[in-house]
Amino acid sequence: MNQHPPVYRVEATFGGSLPTRQVERASGVSDVVVHRQQLRCVIQGSVQPFLEALHGYEVITLASSPALPGGQQ
């Protein structure tokens, strides 16, 4: 059985500066979009590199949901 790593859409809101570059460089992260104090991205596989990129930043909200196959929302 061929098992694919999970893919998540993640949205975070920050109280101050955003860790945009750190998130863009995190393993498994793609499609990073920033709008005001909100950052959205797609994570494939482990979320640990993403969480490490957030270290030291004030995260106000954090939500994730499974990404649908074929890039559907």
C-alpha positions in Angstrom: 0.0 0.0 0.0 1.4 3.3 -1.1 0.9 5.9 1.7 1.2 9.6 1.0 2.2 12.0 3.7 -0.7 14.1 5.0 -1.2 17.6 3.5 -2.7 20.4 5.5 -3.8 24.0 4.8 -2.7 26.1 7.8 -3.6 29.7 8.7 -2.0 31.7 11.5 -2.6 35.2 12.8 0.2 37.1 14.5 0.3 39.8 17.1 3.5 41.4 15.8 6.0 40.6 13.1 5.5 37.5 10.9 8.1 34.8 10.5 7.6 34.8 6.7 11.1 33.8 5.7 11.5 31.2 8.4 8.2 29.6 7.3 9.1 29.7 3.6 12.3 27.9 4.4 10.7 25.2 6.6 10.7 21.7 5.2 7.4 20.6 3.7 6.0 24.1 3.5 4.7 25.6 0.3 2.3 28.2 -1.1 3.0 30.8 1.6 0.7 33.8 1.4 0.8 36.8 3.7 -2.0 39.3 4.1 -1.6 41.9 6.9 -1.1 39.9 10.1 -2.2 36.6 8.6 -0.1 33.9 7.1 -1.5 30.9 5.1 0.4 28.0 3.7 0.3 24.3 2.8 2.3 21.7 4.8 3.1 18.3 3.5 4.2 15.7 6.1 5.3 16.7 9.6 4.2 20.1 11.0 7.2 20.2 13.3 9.4 22.3 10.9 6.6 24.8 10.6 6.1 25.0 14.4 9.9 25.5 14.9 9.7 28.4 12.4 7.1 30.1 14.7 9.3 30.0 17.7 9.7 33.5 19.3 6.7 35.0 17.4 3.4 35.9 19.0 0.8 33.5 17.5 -2.7 34.8 18.1 -4.7 32.1 16.2 -3.6 28.9 14.5 -5.9 26.6 12.4 -5.3 23.7 10.1 -7.5 21.5 7.9 -6.7 18.6 5.6 -6.1 19.8 2.1 -8.4 18.2 -0.4 -7.0 16.1 -3.3 -6.3 17.9 -6.5 -5.8 21.3 -4.8 -9.5 21.8 -4.1 -10.5 24.0 -1.2 
